[in-house]
Amino acid sequence: MYLITVIGNLVIILATISDSHLHTPMYFFLSNLSFVDICFTSTTIPKMLVNIQTQSKAITYAGCITQMFFFMLFASLDDFLLTVMAYDRYVAICHPLHYTVIMNPWLCVLLTLLSWIMIVSLFYCTTISVYLSSATTHSSHSNAAASVMYTVVTPMLNPFIYSLRNKDIKRALKSLLWRETIQS
């Protein structure tokens, strides 16, 4: 599942970069979402795979804090990017004639940058709430199932949900594959 997540999201990024028709706000945000999903799953899954292989659950304190920081960073960024994507679709649907004026490249970069900046400030609030919540109020089985769903399944499905069903992405992928085949 981890490999599917990384490869699927990398394919979306490559398709978006390689096709000039996809240099629009929606695909800019989609490629950022794909990048964040790769980073998000890469904060926990490799360590989990090592733990499964070695049958050890040990992690250093510094490793745990670092992993928690990046986990919360990318989880929050994922949420903000989805919010920005929703705004992009709102403008496209409700103000189609003004879409290119409103969603100009400067605003797209600014919205993405603000998403990155806001999650740093929210990180401290979420960290405090994690430390203040009681570990005894949650069952370990429900936490494990929720963790797998959130950290593996959702980022794995995002490329399929947001991109691979899209005809423009399919066209870009066919063009990318065709170019690679010809050059080989």
Order of alpha helices (4+ residues) and beta strands (2+ residues): alpha-alpha-alpha-alpha-alpha-alpha-alpha-alpha
